[in-house]
Amino acid sequence: PDAFTLNYKVGWPLSLIISRESLTKYQLLFRHLLKCKWVERLLGHTWVSTQPTRQSADRTLFSRCFLLRQRMLQFVQNFLYYMTFEVVEPHWQEMVTKVQEAPDVDTIMLQHSQFLDKCLVSCMLTNTRLFKIVSEIMTSCTIFAQWFPETVSSRIGGSQHRSAAGLAADTLFETVTQFEKNFDQRLKELLQQLNSIRSIDRTGNMETQLK
């Protein structure tokens, strides 16, 4: 998804409002949304691809992997819901209302620019620290979603010598533990950062501190 980008050839006079700068902001926003949606789909597909080996897999290890996948999926889905329904949609409706009441082109340009800026800020794309944490979480989810069906299902579900299987299981438990620690740590960092921003801004308006 990082290789995809939104592009649109804007003609005159619409180019006065949707400028090159505006298109760049749209690209940043939609690439971010696409990446999160792709991770959500990847985590969802993980459940389907691991079902054939579920009965023959180590129940404890499979349960831990499944629980971690569910936690990751829940985070991604909640984050997507927040960005689409609590950020983009209400700001879009606000912009449409103000544009319809705008007396001139300059006001329309201002409202459109403010709409994009608000979306970028609230989606955590302007705060370097927040963006880095979210990106690390998405990367962790992606790696786990690719590792789970390919490694866990094949190595646990396959027939192995007992001692070799025990050694493999120990290694897999360590790997899952590392995934859990990494995800929990990044999630904790994100919450701490958001709480810190919230505590700094006494007015409760997070947008002023997310920049």
N, C-alpha and C positions, 0 to 999 in steps of 0.2 A: 504493500500500500504506500510505502514511502516514495515509490517511483511514480505514482500517479499525481497529477496536479490538475486543477481546474483552470481552464482558459476560455476566454470569450472575446470575440472581436467586436468592439463597441464602435458604432458609427455616430456621426454627428447628428443631432446635438446631445445625444445621450452620453457621449464621452465627457461632457462637462460634469456630470454627476458620477458616473462610474469611470473614474480615472484609473491610470496605471497603478497608483497607490492603493486605490480601493480594491482592484483585482488581486493585488498581492495579499491584502488582508483576507479576502475571500478564500484565496488559495491556502493560507495558513489555517483558517478556521475549518474548511472542509477536509483538508488533509488530516487534521487532528481528529475530526469526527469519523472519517473513513478508517483511520487506524484503529480507533476504539471499537468500531463496528466489526472490523476484521478479526480483532482479538476475541470479541464476543462469539463470533461464528466459529472460530477455531476451538474455543473452549467447549462450545456446544457439540461440535463434531467429535470431540474427544470421548464423550460419553457413548456415542453410537459405536465408535470404532473399537472400544474396549469391551463391549458386551459379549462377544463370542468367547472370550477367555475368562470371563468373570467367575464361572463355576470352578475352574481348575486353578485359579490364582490363589495366592495367600490371602485369606480373608482380612487379616489385620492390616496388611500392607495395602491391599486394594481399597479398604475402607478409608485409610488415611489419605491415599491419593484422591479418592473420589470426594472426600470432605474438603480437601484443599482446592480441588477443581471447582467445587460448588462455591466456596468462599471467594475465589478469584472471579468467577462468573457473576456472582452477586455484586461485587464491587464494580466491575465493568458496566453491568447493566444499570446500576444506580447512578454511576457517573454519566453514562449516556443519557439517562432520563433527565438528570439535572441540567446538562448542557442543552438538550433539545427542547424540553418542556418548561424549564425554569429560567433559561437564559435566552436562547435564540427566539423562541416563539413569542414570549411576552414583549421582548424588545422590538421584534419585528412588528407586532401589532401596534405598539406605541409609535414606531416610526411612521407606519402607514397613516395612522390618525393625524399625526402632526403634519405629514406631507400634504394630506388632503386639505389642511387648513392653511398651508403655507402661502404667503402673499407673493413670493418671488422665487426665482431660481436659486439665489444665494441661500435662502432659508432651507430649501430642499437639499442642497449640497451639504449644509451644516447638519441637518437631521440624519442624512444618510451616513455621514462620517461619524457622527456620534453613535449611531446604531452599531457600526462595525467595531468601534473602539470599545463600547460596552461589552460586546460579545467576546472580543479577544481578552479583555480583562477578566471577565467572570468565568471564562473557560480556562483560566490560568495559563494563558499563552504569553503574557507580558511580564510575569514574575519569573525570573530565571530559576530561582530555587524551587518554586512549585512545579514549574515545567519539567525540571530535571527529575524530580521525585516521581511525578506521574509517568514520565517516559520510562523510568527504571521499573516501575510497577508493571507497565504494559509489556516491557521486554521480558520481565520475569514470568509473566503469564504466558507469553508466546513460547518461551523456551520450555516451560513445563508442559504446555499443551502439545508440543511436538515430541517431548521426551516420554510422556506417559504412555501413549498407545504404542510407540515404536519400541521402547525399552522394557517397560514394566510388563505389558501384555505378552510380549514374545519370550522374555526370559523367565517370567514366573509361570506362564501358561504352558510353556514347552516342557518336554520330558527331559530331566537332567539327572545325573548321578547325585545321590543324596548329599554327599559332602560338598560337591560343587554347587548344588542347589542352595545349601545352607550358606555357603560363602557368598553366593550371588545375592541371596536375600539380605544378608547383613549389609552388603554394599549398597543395595537398593534402599534399605531403611535409612542409612546415613545420607544418601542423596535426597530422599524425601524430607528428612529432617532439615537439611540445608535449604531446600526450597521453602519450607515452612518458615524458617527463621528469617530468610531473606524477604519474603513477602510480608511477614509481620513487622519487621524492622522498617521497611519502606512505608507501610501503612501507618505505623506509629509516627514516623517523621512527618508524613503529610498532615496528620491530625494535629501534631504539635505546632507545625508551621501555621496552619489555619487558625488554631486557637491563639497563637501569638499575635497574628494579624488582627483577630477579633478583639483581643484585649487592648491593643494599641489604639484602635479606632473606637473611641467612646460613643460615637453616634450610632454604631451598629451597622454602618454602611461599609461593607467589606470592599467594595469596588475601589475606594480611595486608597486602600492599602495593598491591594493585589497588584498594583502597577509596579 
